[in-house]
Structure formats: C-alpha cells, structure tokens
Amino acid sequence: MEKPIVYIHTYTEKIDQTAKAMLASGFLVAVPYTCPWTYEGIIVVPDYKIKKRGVIRGGIKHIHDIYGERDIILAEEYVTAEDVMLVYSTMQEHPESFVLSEREDPTGSSRFEKAASKIIRGLFAIVQGRLVHDMHSGVRGLPGQYLSAFYDMKGKDRDQLLGQIMSLRRLSIPLVQCNAISQGTRATAHTVLELLKDIGRVGMLFMMFVSSSLFSAVVDFSIYTAMLHFLTPSLFVASATARAISSIINFTINQSVVFQHTQAKSKWKMLAKYYMLVVSLWTIDLLVLLLFVKVFGFNPIIAKFIVGAMIYAISFIFQRDFVFKEKGHTDG
C-alpha cells in the first residue's frame, strides 16, 4: 500500500518543518502554488486548479488527476509530523474510513468561538446521529476511492472542511476519529454570520426531512379528511388509506432527495425496512388516535393532527438510523 500524499493547504514556518520531516519519511508532499517555499520532490498545485475550485478542492483534484485514487492527508499550518503519522497509522488500521483528528478547544479561542463550536457539534450529533469532536480539524485522512466526490462537492476552504464531514453519511463512508497532538487554531465560526451559515449547513438534512414529512403529512391529512367526509366513517379505513399513499410519496422523496441513497441494489431492502417502520408507526398512530378520540373525546381531525406531528418527529431518527443507515458506519 502506497503512503498517502500529504497536502499542506495552509502554511507557516512551522509547517515548513513538518513538510521536511514528511519528505524525509518517504511521503510525497503537495502545496498550493502560493506557498513561499518549495523543495525537491514537492508537488505544486497550479494556480488554475486553485482559482477554479479553491485551495482544498483544487489540490485534491490536482493530486487525483496525477496519482489517481491515492489516499490524501490534508494538513493545515499548525500540524506537526507526529499528527500526520498518527492519522497515517489510523488510516492503515481503517483503510476505507475517513480519518479525522480531534483537538481540544485552543486556549486562544474566544467565548463566542467555543460556544459556536459546541452548538455545531451538538446540532451535528442530533441531525447525523454521531458525535464529532472537531468539525473543522486541520488534519484528516481522505480515502482515495472517494476523492472525486470531495473535489466535486460545493464549498471552498473552510466550507469544504465542514462539507466533507456532512457528506460522509450520504457517501456511506465510515468515520474514525483520533486524538491530535498539536492544538493550533480551529476554523470554527468567528462571527454570528458564520455561525448561522454553519447551522444552516449542518441542519440541512433535518430541514429537508421536515419538508418531506410536512408534504407527506399534508397528503396524509388531506386524504384522511376527504375520506371521513365523503367516503367512509371508519377511522381505520381512512387512516390506512391515507398512510399507504402518503408513505409511498415520503419514501421516494427521502430515499432520493433527503438521504440520497440511489443505489438500485439496496432500494428494495430499504423499502422493506421503511414499510416495517411505517406499519409500526401506523399501528402506534392508530392506537393513540383511538385513545384520543374514544377515551379522551378529542375531535378526530384535531387528534389526527396532534398524533401525526408526534409520529413524524420520531420517524426522522428511525429512518436515519434504521432505514437509510449507511453501511460500515463507525465512530472511532
């Protein structure tokens, strides 16, 4: 197995020493064309690649064009040779995983930056179902087979670092975390605007799920109401018909748009798991609905609205972790 290429996308005098150490250890090292120093054996990413895609995406694209599906270790200016070797050893143990180093909050971080980091970590844990300690870590290992996905995704530089983490579930890439030796500076949000932007990006999956669920809920509610008014007085028939139709719509949107699992070979398996969930949730929905209407005397329309809201809220967790869960999911 060839050693990964170390791409130093930001630089200071300290990373200069790291580059020398990695070259001496037999690693290939790449830097942007703007880097003020270079040595024999250094790969220089040309200006047209960076101007088109940004420093990180442009560098990944350039390395991929020359070396194919060779693993890459991204390194920022404060990363030490020990950090790179730690990520490299973790990549050897987990060759198909995305390796992310994690640091403590640097002592120089402001209260706002520390709070912003905690908010983004917490939101990511809720939405993605996994705890990532350092969302913007400056040293990370990228599996070679996924490089094209990383340089094709939207976002430059700081946004790209967060975008990589956000894409792991969709790309079915396992995540492994390891402790970093250096602390450095974390590229977390420094302003309210940056924080809001990060919140929007991290919460996008949940917002899309909510939109899909609301649309399906409108379909479900409309069919349920129409059937009770015009076709049947039976709660069972109206609820079952409404759920059958709305669930087909919901699965299609969630599978293709929200969780973006489009592999034909796994579609039927996901569909089977989805309807296991639908039947379970529908049973709970019907039982609670009957409880509200028959026991507590709620209006059936109001009861349907309350129960449906609760069911769609919990459904996100089960669809994320059961129906559309990626293969090989790990948290190291």
N, C-alpha and C positions, 0 to 999 in steps of 0.2 A: 504493500500500500504506500503510495507516494505521500510525502508530507504535504500538509495544506500550504497554500500561498498566503503569506501574512500581508494584508493590505492595510497600510497605515494611512488613514484618510484625513487625519489632522496631525499636526506635528509641532514639536518644540525641541529644544536642545536635549531634553531628557529622552524623548522617543528616538532621537538620533542614536543614542547608546543602545536602545532596545533593538533598533534595526541592525546595528553592527553585530550584536550578540546573536540575533536570529540568523544572519548570514553565516556567521562562524559555526552555527549549529547545523548548517545544511538546508536551511529553509530558503525558499525564494521570497523576496520582499518586493512589494509594489507600493508606489507612492503616486499622488497626483502630479501633474506637470508643474504645478505652482510650488512644489516643495523646493526650498532653497538649497538643499544638499542632495547629493547622489553619490553612489559608489558603484564599483564594478559588480555586475550581477543584479542591480536594482531594475525592476520593471517600472517604467514611467508611463502612466496613463495619459494619453494625449488630450489636448485641450478640447477637440471637437466631441470627444466622448463625454467629457465632464459638462461642457456647455449644453449638451442636449439632454442629459439625464441627471445632472448633479454629481457631486463628488462620490457619493456612495454607490448609487446605481450605475453611474458611468464606469467606475472602477470595476465593479462586479461584471458588467457587460464586457469590458476590455479583456479581463482575465479569462472569462468564459470563451470569448472568441478565439483566444490564442491557445488556451490549455484545456478546453472542453470542460467536462464535469469533474473538475478537481476541486476538492474542498477549499474553502477560504476561511481564514480567521481575520475578522475585522478588528482593528486596534486604533484607539484614539491616542491623543498626545501624552496622557499620563500613564499609559500601560507599560508595565515592566516586562522583561523577558520571562520572569517567573510566572506572570499572569498568562502569557501566551502559552507557555509549556503546560500550565495547569489545564487550560482549555484544550490543548492538543491531546493530553493524556485522557481527558474525559471523552473527546471525540473518538479516540481509539477504542474505548470501552463501549461507546454507544455510536457506532458508525453511521447510523441513519437518523440520528437525532440532531435537533438544533440545540447547540450548547450555549448557555447564557451564564456569564459570570455575574455575581451579585456582590454589591458593596454596601457598607453601612452608609447612612447619610453623612456626607463630608462635614467636618466641623465648621467649614466656612459657609454652609448653607444658611439662608435666612429663614425666619419662621414661616414666611409665606411659601418658600420653596419646599420646606419639609412637609408643610400641610398639604401642598399641592401634590407632592409625591404620594402621601398617604391616601388622598382622595382617589387618585388614579389607580393605585394598587387595589384599593377596596372595590372600586367600581369594576375593575377588570375581573376580580375574584367573583363578584356577583354575576356578571354577564357571561364570562367564559368558564366559570366553574373551576378555576385553578389559581393558585397564589403565585404571582411572580414578584419577587422581592425587588428587582431593579429593572424597571421598564425600559430605561434608556442606557443600559450598561454599554460601556465603550469597548468591551472586548467580548466577542461572541463567535461561535463556530457555525458556519453555514455548510450543510451537506451539498456536495457537488451536483447531485441529481436534481436539486431544486433551484439552482442559480437563475435559470431563465425566468422562473416565477418571481424571484426577488427583484431582478432588474426591470421587469415589465410592470410591476405594481406602481401605483401612483405615489407621489410624495418625494421630496428631496431632503437629504441630510437628516435633520432632527426628526422630521415626519417619517422618514424612511425607517429609522430605528424603531419607532413605535409601530409602524405599519408591518414590519417583519413579524413582530410578536402577535399582532392582531390576525395575521394570515395563517398562523400555524394550524388552527383547528380546521379551517377550510381546506388547506393543503394536506391534511392528515399527517402532519409532521410531529413526532414526539418531541417533547421539550425536556431537557435535562439542565439543571442549574448547579453551579459550583461556586465556591467562595473565592472572591478575588483577594489578591494580596494588596494591590495598590488601592487607594481611595479616590484620588483625583477629584474631578468635578462632574457632577451628574447633569445630563442635558434635560433636566426636568423643566416644568413651566416656571418662567421668571416673572410673568405678568398675568393679570386676570384674563386677558385675551387669549394668551397661550393656553391657560388652564381650561378655558371654555372650549377651545379648539380640541384639546386632548379629550375632554369629557365627551364631546360630540363624536369623536372618532372611536373611542373605546365603547361608548354606549350605542353605536350604530347597529350592532347585531340585535340588541334588545329592542331598539326603536323600530327596526324592520319587522321583528316578530310581533310587536304590539300592533303595527299597521296591518300585518297579515291577519292577526287574530281579530282585530276590530272589524275588518272587512268580512271575515268569515262569520263573525258574531252578528253582523247586520243581516247577512244572508240567512243565518240560522233563525234569528229573531223574526225576520220578515215572513219566512215560510211557516214557522210555528204559529205566528199570529194569524196569518191568512187561513191556515187550515182550521184553527179553532173557530174562526168567524164564519167561514164559508163551506168547510168540508166535513169536519168531524168534531164532536165534543170531547173526544178521547185525548187526554194528556199524553198517553203512551204513544199513540199513532202520530200525533202532531210532533212530539219531541223526537221520536225515532226518525221520521221522515226528514225533519229539518236538520238533524245531526248527520244523517247519511249524506245529504247533498253538500252541506257546508264543510264536512270533513274532507271530501274529495278535493274541494277547492283549496282548503287550508293546506293539505298535504302537498299539492302541486306547487303552491307558492313557497312554502317553507323549504321543500326539497330543492327547488331550482333557483330561488332568489335569496331566501334568508340564510340557510345553512350551506347553500351552493354545493350540494352533493349531486353531481350529474352522471356518475358512473352507472351505465346501464346494468352491469352485472350485480350491483348491490341494491338496485331500485326495488326489486320485489321483496328482498329481505327487509328493507326499510319500511316498505308498505305494510308488510305483515306486522312488524313491531308497532308501526303507527296505529294500525287498527286494533291491536291489543290494548294500546293506550286509550284509543277512542272508546272502545267498549267499556273499559274500566271507568273512565271518566264519565261516560254517559250513564252508567249504572249509578254512580255516586250522584250525578246530576239529577237523575230521575227520583232517587230515594229522598234526597234533600228537598227537591221540588215538591214531592208529595207531602213531606213533613211540613213544609212551609204553608202549603195550600190546605191540606186536610186537617192538620193538627193546630197550626197557629192562625189559620184563617186568612192568609195573605191573598191578595188578588193574584191570579195565575200569571198575569203579564208582568207585574212587579216582581213576583217571586222568581220568574224566569230571568229577569234582568239581574237580580242580586246573585243568584246561584251561578249564572253564566259568567259573571265577572270573576267570581272566585275560581271557577274551573279554568278559565283561560289564563289566569295569573299563574296557577301552579303548573299548567301544561308546559310552559316555557322550560322549566327545569327538567322535566321528564323527556321532552323532545331533544333538548341539548345533550343530556347525559345518557339517554337510552336509545332513542330512535335514530338520531343523526350523529351519534358519537363517533369520532374518528377512530381508525384502527391505530393500535400502538400508542395510545395516549399514556404518557407517563409524566410524572412530576418528580424531578430529582432534587 
